[in-house]
Amino acid sequence: MRTRSAKKLAQRIDLYYFKHAAPLRRWRTILSIAAPILGLLWLGGMAAAGSRAAFSSGPVAGAHAFAESKCEVCHVRDTSFRAHVSDRACLTCHDAPAHAGSKEPAPSCATCHREHQGRVALAHTSDDFCVRCHGDLAGHAAAGSAVRDAGSAMRDPKVARIATTVEGFPEGHPEFRAAQDPGTLKFNHQVHLKKDLRGPKGSEQLECRHCHAPQLASASREPARMWMPSSNYQTQCARCHPLFFDERLDVQAPHRESDVVYQFVEQALRDYIRTHPSEISKPDPPPRRLPLNFAVPPAPPTRNVDEWIARRLARADIVLRVAICATCHSVGARLAVAAGPIRGREAQGPTFSVGKMVASPVWTPHAKFDHKPHLMVDCTSCHDAVKSTKTSDVIMPGKENCATCHAPGRGAESRCFECHAYHEWSKEHPVTPRFKAGDFQ
């Protein structure tokens, strides 16, 4: 029988095992020495080849890719070991203005524009950078109002209508507030969009594109945006609304101020009677009063050129004031004498004045919008013009309309920068060039 005592078993253990390196410990020691050496050799090889990839935190934005191999263009070494990127390095190429309306010290460029995140647009910042200051809209507006009148901010009806917080779009965003239309022009969208509208060539059906032609308008360092300009009489209105002022003349008055129109009409009548002197003695067709069966007795024939011009001017004044200008403009009474002698005496100027048309191509002063990416969408799906009967209607779509596409998970961009700009680029400062073309190679 075999006997295995503890003493015999203990004799099998090497008491000096710690003096001999185990395989795991041996490899750990070898790798601890070899890995740094290989790393240093790799860094030395990359440096000898002129590559900076080993020291880069990642690819830079597409706008800065031209200087990706020249770290010192942006990383300026200071007294520390690291070479930080300061605002001075950013302002060398684009001296951006401060935040619009901001009275606080502006944060550094790198606070919002994070580099080495790949080929991304640096302007596409996270909503967190905006919400940290603009999240509390009521308090933000109150702080601005307090500068003008302490304690009056919360009594301001504009501030009272503002949502208390902003967290994102669309759920955490207040409803849009468009600028107010001063209503100096009379226009009815519903009438102009009805079927069988009477035009110069018979009945027709107008569409939005017949009057609203988008055009490009851009600010410094911002992509060109497509706006809808103000309506123009010659382009949109003259075809259906001619300015004929006298049935005898095949001439239209200019679409100008009343004084200019009056002088044009006077000169046109003078030129006409000079070439048609026989018209002086012809009686004018009798005007009518309401009801139409009571005709006004015809006026006696004129005796000379001055009398004929004065009478035709008076008739043209009524036609322009009642039948033409007042159709679209606010017309007011006016007592004035216009310079324009008629054979030794002064001619009476127009008896009316036309209100100046005030219209803006941009109805969202606090946000930017571009029609160009939206041209494939029918206008009436966003602007309910068919039901608009007043000029003062600003037919702006609500945020729910925009959220059809611009919302998380629906494809279109919905972060703050899509509609709001941080920098006021109209006040951009010019920069002084300090590089040459070969400096980035």
QUIFEN-V645214 format. One record per residue. N is the residue number from 1. RES is the residue in three letters. BURIAL is 1 if it has 9 or more other C-alpha atoms within 8 Angstrom, else 0. Layout:
<<N,RES,BURIAL> <N,RES,BURIAL>>
This chain:
<<1,MET,0> <2,ARG,0> <3,THR,0> <4,ARG,0> <5,SER,0> <6,ALA,0> <7,LYS,0> <8,LYS,0> <9,LEU,1> <10,ALA,0> <11,GLN,0> <12,ARG,0> <13,ILE,0> <14,ASP,0> <15,LEU,0> <16,TYR,0> <17,TYR,0> <18,PHE,0> <19,LYS,0> <20,HIS,0> <21,ALA,0> <22,ALA,0> <23,PRO,0> <24,LEU,0> <25,ARG,0> <26,ARG,1> <27,TRP,0> <28,ARG,0> <29,THR,0> <30,ILE,0> <31,LEU,0> <32,SER,0> <33,ILE,0> <34,ALA,0> <35,ALA,0> <36,PRO,0> <37,ILE,0> <38,LEU,0> <39,GLY,0> <40,LEU,0> <41,LEU,0> <42,TRP,0> <43,LEU,1> <44,GLY,0> <45,GLY,0> <46,MET,1> <47,ALA,1> <48,ALA,0> <49,ALA,0> <50,GLY,0> <51,SER,1> <52,ARG,1> <53,ALA,0> <54,ALA,0> <55,PHE,0> <56,SER,0> <57,SER,0> <58,GLY,0> <59,PRO,1> <60,VAL,1> <61,ALA,1> <62,GLY,1> <63,ALA,0> <64,HIS,0> <65,ALA,1> <66,PHE,0> <67,ALA,1> <68,GLU,1> <69,SER,1> <70,LYS,1> <71,CYS,1> <72,GLU,0> <73,VAL,0> <74,CYS,1> <75,HIS,1> <76,VAL,1> <77,ARG,1> <78,ASP,0> <79,THR,0> <80,SER,0> <81,PHE,0> <82,ARG,0> <83,ALA,1> <84,HIS,0> <85,VAL,1> <86,SER,1> <87,ASP,1> <88,ARG,0> <89,ALA,1> <90,CYS,1> <91,LEU,1> <92,THR,1> <93,CYS,0> <94,HIS,0> <95,ASP,1> <96,ALA,1> <97,PRO,1> <98,ALA,0> <99,HIS,1> <100,ALA,0> <101,GLY,0> <102,SER,0> <103,LYS,0> <104,GLU,0> <105,PRO,0> <106,ALA,0> <107,PRO,0> <108,SER,0> <109,CYS,1> <110,ALA,1> <111,THR,0> <112,CYS,1> <113,HIS,1> <114,ARG,0> <115,GLU,1> <116,HIS,1> <117,GLN,1> <118,GLY,1> <119,ARG,0> <120,VAL,1> <121,ALA,0> <122,LEU,1> <123,ALA,0> <124,HIS,0> <125,THR,1> <126,SER,1> <127,ASP,1> <128,ASP,0> <129,PHE,1> <130,CYS,1> <131,VAL,1> <132,ARG,0> <133,CYS,0> <134,HIS,1> <135,GLY,1> <136,ASP,1> <137,LEU,1> <138,ALA,1> <139,GLY,0> <140,HIS,1> <141,ALA,1> <142,ALA,1> <143,ALA,1> <144,GLY,0> <145,SER,1> <146,ALA,1> <147,VAL,0> <148,ARG,0> <149,ASP,0> <150,ALA,0> <151,GLY,0> <152,SER,1> <153,ALA,1> <154,MET,1> <155,ARG,0> <156,ASP,0> <157,PRO,0> <158,LYS,0> <159,VAL,1> <160,ALA,1> <161,ARG,0> <162,ILE,1> <163,ALA,1> <164,THR,0> <165,THR,1> <166,VAL,1> <167,GLU,1> <168,GLY,1> <169,PHE,1> <170,PRO,1> <171,GLU,0> <172,GLY,1> <173,HIS,1> <174,PRO,0> <175,GLU,0> <176,PHE,0> <177,ARG,0> <178,ALA,1> <179,ALA,0> <180,GLN,0> <181,ASP,1> <182,PRO,0> <183,GLY,0> <184,THR,1> <185,LEU,1> <186,LYS,1> <187,PHE,0> <188,ASN,1> <189,HIS,1> <190,GLN,1> <191,VAL,0> <192,HIS,0> <193,LEU,1> <194,LYS,1> <195,LYS,0> <196,ASP,0> <197,LEU,1> <198,ARG,0> <199,GLY,0> <200,PRO,0> <201,LYS,0> <202,GLY,0> <203,SER,0> <204,GLU,1> <205,GLN,1> <206,LEU,1> <207,GLU,0> <208,CYS,0> <209,ARG,0> <210,HIS,0> <211,CYS,1> <212,HIS,1> <213,ALA,0> <214,PRO,1> <215,GLN,0> <216,LEU,0> <217,ALA,0> <218,SER,0> <219,ALA,1> <220,SER,0> <221,ARG,0> <222,GLU,0> <223,PRO,0> <224,ALA,0> <225,ARG,1> <226,MET,1> <227,TRP,1> <228,MET,1> <229,PRO,1> <230,SER,0> <231,SER,0> <232,ASN,0> <233,TYR,0> <234,GLN,0> <235,THR,1> <236,GLN,1> <237,CYS,1> <238,ALA,1> <239,ARG,1> <240,CYS,0> <241,HIS,0> <242,PRO,0> <243,LEU,1> <244,PHE,1> <245,PHE,1> <246,ASP,1> <247,GLU,0> <248,ARG,0> <249,LEU,0> <250,ASP,0> <251,VAL,0> <252,GLN,0> <253,ALA,1> <254,PRO,0> <255,HIS,0> <256,ARG,0> <257,GLU,0> <258,SER,1> <259,ASP,1> <260,VAL,1> <261,VAL,1> <262,TYR,1> <263,GLN,1> <264,PHE,1> <265,VAL,1> <266,GLU,1> <267,GLN,0> <268,ALA,1> <269,LEU,1> <270,ARG,1> <271,ASP,0> <272,TYR,1> <273,ILE,1> <274,ARG,0> <275,THR,0> <276,HIS,0> <277,PRO,0> <278,SER,0> <279,GLU,0> <280,ILE,1> <281,SER,0> <282,LYS,0> <283,PRO,1> <284,ASP,0> <285,PRO,0> <286,PRO,1> <287,PRO,0> <288,ARG,0> <289,ARG,0> <290,LEU,0> <291,PRO,0> <292,LEU,0> <293,ASN,0> <294,PHE,0> <295,ALA,1> <296,VAL,0> <297,PRO,0> <298,PRO,1> <299,ALA,0> <300,PRO,0> <301,PRO,1> <302,THR,1> <303,ARG,0> <304,ASN,0> <305,VAL,1> <306,ASP,0> <307,GLU,1> <308,TRP,1> <309,ILE,1> <310,ALA,1> <311,ARG,0> <312,ARG,1> <313,LEU,1> <314,ALA,0> <315,ARG,1> <316,ALA,1> <317,ASP,1> <318,ILE,1> <319,VAL,1> <320,LEU,1> <321,ARG,1> <322,VAL,1> <323,ALA,1> <324,ILE,1> <325,CYS,1> <326,ALA,1> <327,THR,0> <328,CYS,1> <329,HIS,1> <330,SER,1> <331,VAL,1> <332,GLY,0> <333,ALA,0> <334,ARG,0> <335,LEU,0> <336,ALA,0> <337,VAL,1> <338,ALA,1> <339,ALA,0> <340,GLY,0> <341,PRO,0> <342,ILE,0> <343,ARG,0> <344,GLY,0> <345,ARG,0> <346,GLU,1> <347,ALA,1> <348,GLN,0> <349,GLY,1> <350,PRO,1> <351,THR,1> <352,PHE,1> <353,SER,1> <354,VAL,1> <355,GLY,1> <356,LYS,0> <357,MET,0> <358,VAL,0> <359,ALA,0> <360,SER,0> <361,PRO,0> <362,VAL,0> <363,TRP,1> <364,THR,1> <365,PRO,0> <366,HIS,0> <367,ALA,0> <368,LYS,1> <369,PHE,0> <370,ASP,1> <371,HIS,1> <372,LYS,0> <373,PRO,0> <374,HIS,0> <375,LEU,0> <376,MET,0> <377,VAL,0> <378,ASP,0> <379,CYS,0> <380,THR,0> <381,SER,0> <382,CYS,1> <383,HIS,1> <384,ASP,1> <385,ALA,1> <386,VAL,0> <387,LYS,0> <388,SER,1> <389,THR,1> <390,LYS,1> <391,THR,1> <392,SER,0> <393,ASP,0> <394,VAL,1> <395,ILE,0> <396,MET,0> <397,PRO,1> <398,GLY,0> <399,LYS,1> <400,GLU,0> <401,ASN,0> <402,CYS,1> <403,ALA,1> <404,THR,0> <405,CYS,0> <406,HIS,1> <407,ALA,1> <408,PRO,0> <409,GLY,0> <410,ARG,0> <411,GLY,0> <412,ALA,0> <413,GLU,0> <414,SER,1> <415,ARG,1> <416,CYS,1> <417,PHE,1> <418,GLU,0> <419,CYS,0> <420,HIS,1> <421,ALA,0> <422,TYR,0> <423,HIS,1> <424,GLU,1> <425,TRP,1> <426,SER,0> <427,LYS,0> <428,GLU,1> <429,HIS,0> <430,PRO,0> <431,VAL,1> <432,THR,0> <433,PRO,0> <434,ARG,0> <435,PHE,0> <436,LYS,0> <437,ALA,0> <438,GLY,0> <439,ASP,0> <440,PHE,0> <441,GLN,0>>
